[in-house]
């Protein structure tokens, strides 16, 4: 990522061909770029933009169970959602889930990247293994975790009993909060590889002469870490953190597979809550309102990030 | 002699650090692989053995027949075929739309360029799950609910951002001089792109298409919501047939899961190195 920091040569833009200066050809040349981007624009317009507009419209409308818009409802859906008894809990869960998973996986992923950046025998194998959780679909990952932590027949209990660490089967999920903590652990587990590989790509582009110079000057390991490594991989970390905030905030399969948000919304986040509202309870207007609320929260985070990076850009 | 004395403490410290390094790396690998190990062992056990109060780690007798039984107990062949069609179809459409767009962004200047790139980035903020209600409405109108084609379009659309992001970075890293020369030799834009640029950009393109393929293969939420006919389900959704409310057939669930995991893990290991550098360089200053 620090490739970013070094100024890349700006690729020369293609100059238009010299022949053909007739007005028709010039007009064609002017619209040419739009022809090139047209398929992509149409694809995203139909399958992303229209759903976005549709969700916003529904959030402001009175919607029937079948999804038919019956009329304008102002902020009615939002008021209903916010006043709903579970909403506070769901919002709190969403924040805990997002912050815990992103922060812990970033710290652990960063440390793992530092470790894997050393030269040692079997490094290639280790890196190939670490990538596993990233490649595995979340539903399966969550199913296995659900199996491992089961009280009656889970392999975690079996393993610990065989090793003599525990004598009796432990109930790993005595409370909904405990279950939620396991979901967070699973989330961290699957998010670490992405952070690790982003940081690794940053680490590998750091010029080793910096470290050599620092060693000559008598810098110790921690000084080198905080004065050289961290500043130079900061951009990689920012990219991975921002993407992770978005992905984790919107992550559905882990919680859905492990608890479906039960019992009584104790493990629900905004996305599982809105799924149930829309497809179990037929309250699509309210579900759309939850979508919009989630989007606004993310938008605030993204704007803060944009302002932060833009200001940093001015400093340079 | 002097030399040795000076070297010795240094090398002891180094050895300790080495051992510590290996210790941590091996632990990380064991923890990472443990779920897969548990999955594989369970896939080979009988139902009785899994639920027995005297738990086992390795299966007492390996029941390889579980891997065969799943094909008759569920429409696994359908699931597998659907996953291949969805992932393959999404990849083709995402590339057909994404390559020209990335090319235009990398090689041309036009009004609305920033706006387009801005929308591409903002579209990342909407996960399909947040837009499911809207997506469902669009699919109803197009008659694409419960169809593979619908899923293909959705996956292709939601992967456009990544496709354009990765390919634009790749194209911008390649000098335009060769294409300019080709243009002077009488090639038009399309020819100069397909004959000159794309072969040079092949590694980046392969990385991108494998990445889309994996994303579409692993997609769960939209398929769960849109597909109702059992034989239209992809693996990620279909295998939950073994994960019923009353009875969970763990051995079948995990045997089927292994079929869903292996192709992706192999593909991922092929592109892991390129993918990350691509992600990083494509993201430069939007």
Interface residues (C-beta under 8 A of the other chain):
Chain A: X1 X3 X4 X8 X11 X12 X13 X14 X15 X17 X32 X33 X34 X36 X37 X39 X40 X41 X42 X43 X44 X46 X47 X48 X49 X50 X51 X52 X53 X54 X55 X58 X67 X112 X115 X116 X118 X120 X122 X125 X126 X127 X128 X129 X130 X131 X132 X133 X134 X135 X136 X137 X138 X139 X140 X141 X143 X144 X145 X147 X148 X152 X153 X155 X157 X158 X159 X161 X162 X197 X198 X200 X201 X202 X235 X236 X239 X243 X246 X247 X250 X251 X252 X253 X256 X271 X274 X275 X278 X279 X284 X287 X288 X291 X294 X295 X298 X299 X302
Chain B: X18 X21 X22 X24 X25 X28 X29 X32 X33 X34 X35 X36 X38 X39 X41 X42 X50 X51 X52 X55 X56 X57 X93 X96 X97 X98 X100 X101 X103 X104 X105 X106 X107 X108 X109 X110 X112 X113 X116 X119 X120 X123 X124 X125 X126 X127 X129 X130 X131 X132 X133 X134 X135 X136 X137 X138 X140 X153 X154 X156 X157 X158 X160 X164 X172 X173 X174 X175 X176 X177 X179 X180 X183 X184 X189 X214 X217 X218 X220 X221 X224 X225 X236 X237 X239 X240 X243 X250 X253 X254 X257 X260 X261 X264 X265 X267 X268 X269 X272 X275 X276 X277 X279 X280 X281 X283 X284 X285
